[in-house]
Amino acid sequence: MPIARDLEFLSLHYNIYFGVDLVGPWHQVFIIPALGLIFMLLNIFLTFFFYKKEKFLSRFLAAGNPLIELGLLVSIALITLLNI
């Protein structure tokens, strides 16, 4: 059984029809958490920006942020399980 730390390239995407269809260097795994941080900071900024003008939009952005982060967490967990 291969261990991910010994591999130069990791599987980054799995398709049920074709199997592994995207392979890349190990550092590309960190793109998804970086996107999560960018989305979170952008949503927090927009939530505070729109709070005085549009409270509904502010609450919508605040409620949508955990859903985005949960989706990214699931994708990182699946990539981790794919490479173990």
Backbone as a printed PyTorch tensor [residue, N CA C, xyz], in Angstrom:
tensor([[[  0.8440,  -1.1750,   0.0000],
         [  0.0000,   0.0000,   0.0000],
         [  0.8910,   1.2400,   0.0000]],

        [[  0.7530,   2.1160,  -0.9880],
         [  1.6180,   3.3040,  -1.0500],
         [  1.2460,   4.3190,   0.0260]],

        [[  2.2450,   4.9760,   0.5240],
         [  2.0530,   6.0350,   1.5060],
         [  2.2560,   7.3510,   0.7840]],

        [[  1.3480,   8.3040,   1.0170],
         [  1.3390,   9.5550,   0.2590],
         [  2.6210,  10.3550,   0.4270]],

        [[  3.2430,  10.2970,   1.5740],
         [  4.4500,  11.1100,   1.7740],
         [  5.6350,  10.6030,   0.9560]],

        [[  5.5850,   9.3580,   0.5090],
         [  6.6640,   8.8060,  -0.3000],
         [  6.4670,   9.0590,  -1.7940]],

        [[  5.3060,   9.5760,  -2.1590],
         [  5.0120,   9.7890,  -3.5700],
         [  5.3450,  11.2100,  -3.9880]],

        [[  5.8370,  11.3430,  -5.1980],
         [  6.1210,  12.6690,  -5.7380],
         [  4.8430,  13.3240,  -6.2570]],

        [[  3.9420,  12.5200,  -6.7980],
         [  2.6700,  13.0110,  -7.3160],
         [  1.5240,  12.3660,  -6.5490]],

        [[  0.4420,  13.1380,  -6.3660],
         [ -0.7270,  12.6470,  -5.6560],
         [ -1.9320,  12.6540,  -6.5850]],

        [[ -2.8860,  11.7960,  -6.2770],
         [ -4.1580,  11.8120,  -6.9950],
         [ -4.9750,  12.9730,  -6.4580]],

        [[ -5.4120,  13.8510,  -7.3480],
         [ -6.1350,  15.0490,  -6.9240],
         [ -7.6200,  14.9930,  -7.2390]],

        [[ -8.0380,  14.0800,  -8.1020],
         [ -9.4480,  13.9730,  -8.4420],
         [ -9.7630,  12.5380,  -8.8270]],

        [[-10.9250,  12.0810,  -8.3880],
         [-11.3700,  10.7280,  -8.6950],
         [-12.7410,  10.8000,  -9.3370]],

        [[-12.9140,  10.0830, -10.4100],
         [-14.1730,  10.0220, -11.1320],
         [-14.6540,   8.5800, -11.0890]],

        [[-15.9350,   8.3520, -10.8020],
         [-16.4180,   6.9690, -10.6750],
         [-16.4010,   6.2300, -12.0090]],

        [[-16.3810,   6.9390, -13.1160],
         [-16.3830,   6.2870, -14.4180],
         [-14.9770,   5.9520, -14.9070]],

        [[-14.0080,   6.8310, -14.6280],
         [-12.6640,   6.6550, -15.1610],
         [-11.6110,   6.4020, -14.0880]],

        [[-11.9610,   6.5150, -12.8240],
         [-10.9880,   6.3660, -11.7500],
         [-10.2680,   7.6790, -11.5250]],

        [[ -8.9930,   7.6020, -11.2290],
         [ -8.1990,   8.8040, -11.0020],
         [ -7.9840,   9.5060, -12.3380]],

        [[ -8.4420,  10.7480, -12.4360],
         [ -8.3090,  11.4660, -13.6980],
         [ -7.5240,  12.7670, -13.5730]],

        [[ -7.0040,  13.0440, -12.3880],
         [ -6.1500,  14.2220, -12.2190],
         [ -5.0600,  13.8930, -11.2090]],

        [[ -3.8250,  13.9830, -11.6690],
         [ -2.6680,  13.7140, -10.8280],
         [ -1.7810,  14.9400, -10.8800]],

        [[ -1.2400,  15.3220,  -9.7180],
         [ -0.3920,  16.5020,  -9.6860],
         [  0.6010,  16.4450,  -8.5520]],

        [[  1.4560,  17.4470,  -8.4610],
         [  2.4360,  17.4930,  -7.3780],
         [  1.7430,  17.6830,  -6.0250]],

        [[  2.4360,  17.3020,  -4.9630],
         [  1.8500,  17.2840,  -3.6280],
         [  1.3890,  18.6580,  -3.1570]],

        [[  2.0320,  19.7210,  -3.6100],
         [  1.6820,  21.0450,  -3.1100],
         [  0.3570,  21.5470,  -3.6620]],

        [[ -0.1760,  20.9250,  -4.7040],
         [ -1.4800,  21.3340,  -5.2300],
         [ -2.6310,  20.9440,  -4.3050]],

        [[ -2.3740,  20.0780,  -3.3450],
         [ -3.3940,  19.7120,  -2.3650],
         [ -3.7740,  20.9240,  -1.5220]],

        [[ -2.8740,  21.8660,  -1.3530],
         [ -3.1230,  23.0210,  -0.5030],
         [ -3.8970,  24.1330,  -1.2110]],

        [[ -4.2480,  23.9520,  -2.4630],
         [ -5.0320,  24.9670,  -3.1740],
         [ -6.4470,  25.0500,  -2.6020]],

        [[ -7.0480,  23.9160,  -2.2870],
         [ -8.4230,  23.9150,  -1.7820],
         [ -8.5210,  24.6030,  -0.4140]],

        [[ -7.6480,  24.3210,   0.5550],
         [ -7.7350,  25.0860,   1.8050],
         [ -7.4390,  26.5710,   1.6150]],

        [[ -6.5670,  26.9190,   0.6850],
         [ -6.3010,  28.3370,   0.4240],
         [ -7.5410,  29.0120,  -0.1600]],

        [[ -8.2550,  28.3220,  -1.0390],
         [ -9.5060,  28.8610,  -1.5650],
         [-10.5420,  29.0160,  -0.4570]],

        [[-10.5730,  28.0610,   0.4610],
         [-11.4850,  28.1640,   1.5990],
         [-11.1920,  29.3800,   2.4480]],

        [[ -9.9240,  29.6650,   2.6780],
         [ -9.5460,  30.8520,   3.4510],
         [ -9.9260,  32.1280,   2.7030]],

        [[ -9.7020,  32.1510,   1.4010],
         [-10.0590,  33.3310,   0.6050],
         [-11.5670,  33.5570,   0.6280]],

        [[-12.3640,  32.4800,   0.4350],
         [-13.8180,  32.6120,   0.4810],
         [-14.2930,  33.0890,   1.8460]],

        [[-13.6960,  32.5460,   2.9090],
         [-14.1060,  32.9340,   4.2490],
         [-13.8080,  34.4020,   4.5130]],

        [[-12.6170,  34.8560,   4.1710],
         [-12.2660,  36.2580,   4.3940],
         [-13.1240,  37.1880,   3.5350]],

        [[-13.3830,  36.7920,   2.3000],
         [-14.2290,  37.6000,   1.4220],
         [-15.6650,  37.6710,   1.9560]],

        [[-16.1920,  36.5440,   2.4160],
         [-17.5420,  36.5380,   2.9730],
         [-17.6310,  37.3630,   4.2520]],

        [[-16.6330,  37.2950,   5.1010],
         [-16.6430,  38.0950,   6.3300],
         [-16.5910,  39.5760,   5.9790]],

        [[-15.7390,  39.9420,   5.0410],
         [-15.6550,  41.3420,   4.6290],
         [-16.9810,  41.8250,   4.0420]],

        [[-17.5770,  41.0380,   3.1430],
         [-18.8360,  41.4250,   2.5260],
         [-19.9800,  41.4460,   3.5380]],

        [[-19.9400,  40.5470,   4.5090],
         [-20.9720,  40.5450,   5.5480],
         [-20.9320,  41.8320,   6.3470]],

        [[-19.7590,  42.2550,   6.7640],
         [-19.6470,  43.5080,   7.5100],
         [-19.9520,  44.7180,   6.6340]],

        [[-19.5980,  44.6500,   5.3670],
         [-19.8330,  45.7610,   4.4550],
         [-21.3280,  45.9730,   4.2020]],

        [[-22.0710,  44.8840,   4.0180],
         [-23.4910,  44.9840,   3.7080],
         [-24.3970,  45.0190,   4.9300]],

        [[-23.8640,  44.9040,   6.1320],
         [-24.7040,  44.7890,   7.3270],
         [-25.5750,  46.0240,   7.5480]],

        [[-25.0500,  47.1960,   7.3520],
         [-25.8310,  48.4190,   7.5910],
         [-26.8790,  48.6470,   6.4980]],

        [[-26.5570,  48.2590,   5.2520],
         [-27.4550,  48.5380,   4.1250],
         [-28.4770,  47.4160,   3.9200]],

        [[-27.9960,  46.2030,   3.8170],
         [-28.8440,  45.0480,   3.5130],
         [-28.6090,  43.9590,   4.5500]],

        [[-29.4400,  43.9120,   5.5670],
         [-29.2430,  42.9100,   6.6210],
         [-29.5380,  41.5070,   6.1190]],

        [[-30.5090,  41.3610,   5.2180],
         [-30.8170,  40.0300,   4.6930],
         [-29.6360,  39.4740,   3.9060]],

        [[-29.0450,  40.2840,   3.0500],
         [-27.8850,  39.8420,   2.2720],
         [-26.7120,  39.5040,   3.1930]],

        [[-26.5540,  40.2910,   4.2330],
         [-25.4940,  40.0370,   5.2000],
         [-25.6980,  38.6930,   5.8900]],

        [[-26.9220,  38.4150,   6.2880],
         [-27.2130,  37.1310,   6.9400],
         [-27.0950,  35.9730,   5.9580]],

        [[-27.4760,  36.1990,   4.7170],
         [-27.3480,  35.1700,   3.6850],
         [-25.8840,  34.8070,   3.4590]],

        [[-25.0200,  35.8110,   3.3950],
         [-23.5850,  35.5600,   3.2320],
         [-23.0080,  34.8460,   4.4490]],

        [[-23.4440,  35.2650,   5.6390],
         [-22.9450,  34.6370,   6.8570],
         [-23.4030,  33.1840,   6.9650]],

        [[-24.6070,  32.8900,   6.5060],
         [-25.1090,  31.5120,   6.5490],
         [-24.5010,  30.6510,   5.4470]],

        [[-24.1500,  31.2460,   4.3350],
         [-23.5760,  30.4940,   3.2260],
         [-22.1230,  30.1090,   3.4380]],

        [[-21.4390,  30.8540,   4.2690],
         [-20.0220,  30.5970,   4.4990],
         [-19.7530,  29.2050,   5.0790]],

        [[-20.4640,  28.7520,   6.1220],
         [-20.1990,  27.3900,   6.6160],
         [-20.5160,  26.3050,   5.5900]],

        [[-21.4880,  26.5480,   4.7240],
         [-21.8070,  25.5550,   3.7010],
         [-20.6640,  25.4130,   2.6950]],

        [[-20.0880,  26.5250,   2.3110],
         [-18.9320,  26.4900,   1.4000],
         [-17.7610,  25.7800,   2.0640]],

        [[-17.5010,  26.1380,   3.3130],
         [-16.3790,  25.5320,   4.0300],
         [-16.6000,  24.0350,   4.2510]],

        [[-17.8340,  23.6250,   4.5000],
         [-18.1370,  22.2060,   4.6740],
         [-17.9000,  21.4370,   3.3790]],

        [[-18.3070,  22.0060,   2.2650],
         [-18.0610,  21.3590,   0.9780],
         [-16.5740,  21.2040,   0.6840]],

        [[-15.7930,  22.2310,   1.0010],
         [-14.3470,  22.1490,   0.7880],
         [-13.6990,  21.1510,   1.7570]],

        [[-14.2250,  21.0730,   2.9850],
         [-13.7090,  20.1000,   3.9570],
         [-13.9660,  18.6730,   3.4820]],

        [[-15.1340,  18.4280,   2.9410],
         [-15.4540,  17.0980,   2.4170],
         [-14.5340,  16.7560,   1.2470]],

        [[-14.2820,  17.7060,   0.3750],
         [-13.4040,  17.4300,  -0.7730],
         [-11.9760,  17.1280,  -0.3240]],

        [[-11.4840,  17.8590,   0.6650],
         [-10.1290,  17.5750,   1.1790],
         [-10.0790,  16.2250,   1.8810]],

        [[-11.1420,  15.8830,   2.6100],
         [-11.1800,  14.5630,   3.2670],
         [-11.1700,  13.4530,   2.2310]],

        [[-11.9030,  13.6080,   1.1450],
         [-11.9320,  12.5800,   0.1090],
         [-10.6020,  12.4740,  -0.6280]],

        [[ -9.9490,  13.5920,  -0.8620],
         [ -8.6120,  13.5520,  -1.4810],
         [ -7.6280,  12.8670,  -0.5560]],

        [[ -7.7380,  13.1390,   0.7300],
         [ -6.8510,  12.4740,   1.7030],
         [ -7.0840,  10.9700,   1.7170]],

        [[ -8.3520,  10.5560,   1.7500],
         [ -8.6590,   9.1210,   1.7380],
         [ -8.2280,   8.4710,   0.4290]],

        [[ -8.2720,   9.1870,  -0.6570],
         [ -7.8500,   8.6470,  -1.9500],
         [ -6.3600,   8.3540,  -1.9790]],

        [[ -5.5820,   9.1300,  -1.2610],
         [ -4.1310,   9.0040,  -1.3200],
         [ -3.5400,   8.1770,  -0.1810]],

        [[ -4.3520,   7.6600,   0.6900],
         [ -3.8080,   6.8380,   1.7920],
         [ -3.7400,   5.3990,   1.3520]]])
